[in-house]
């Protein structure tokens, strides 16, 4: 089990930090969260979707960079622990 997990993490790490941050942080978290937030605000009736999506895409994408960097840190720490065992 640990060997399989270690190989998966190694494959992720080999692709590089910024590739991970862009794919999982900006696109995976930032853009999807921006769309979801804008849709919820639209259906609640407080902000039209077209007005909120542009600002949300910028702000949540910036947040996605930080999210991706934090997750990268945890992935590297987990990989180091698995490699030591």
MOQUI-V764760 format. One record per pair of residues at least 12 apart in sequence whose C-alpha atoms are under 7 Angstrom apart, sorted by the first residue. I is the first residue (numbers start at 0). J is the second residue. D is the distance in Angstrom with one decimal. If there is no record, write none. Layout:
i->(I,I)
j->(J,J)
d->(D,D)
//
This chain:
i->(1,5,5,8,8,16,19,20,20,20,23,24,24,24,24,25,25,25,28,29,29,29,29,30,30,30,32,33,33,33,33,34,37,37)
j->(81,78,81,74,78,71,67,64,67,68,67,63,64,66,67,60,63,64,63,59,60,62,63,56,59,60,59,52,55,56,59,52,51,52)
d->(6.8,6.2,6.2,7.0,6.2,6.8,6.9,6.0,4.3,6.1,6.2,4.2,5.4,5.6,4.0,4.9,4.3,5.6,5.7,4.5,4.2,6.4,4.5,5.9,6.6,6.1,6.8,6.7,5.0,5.3,5.7,6.6,5.7,5.6)
//
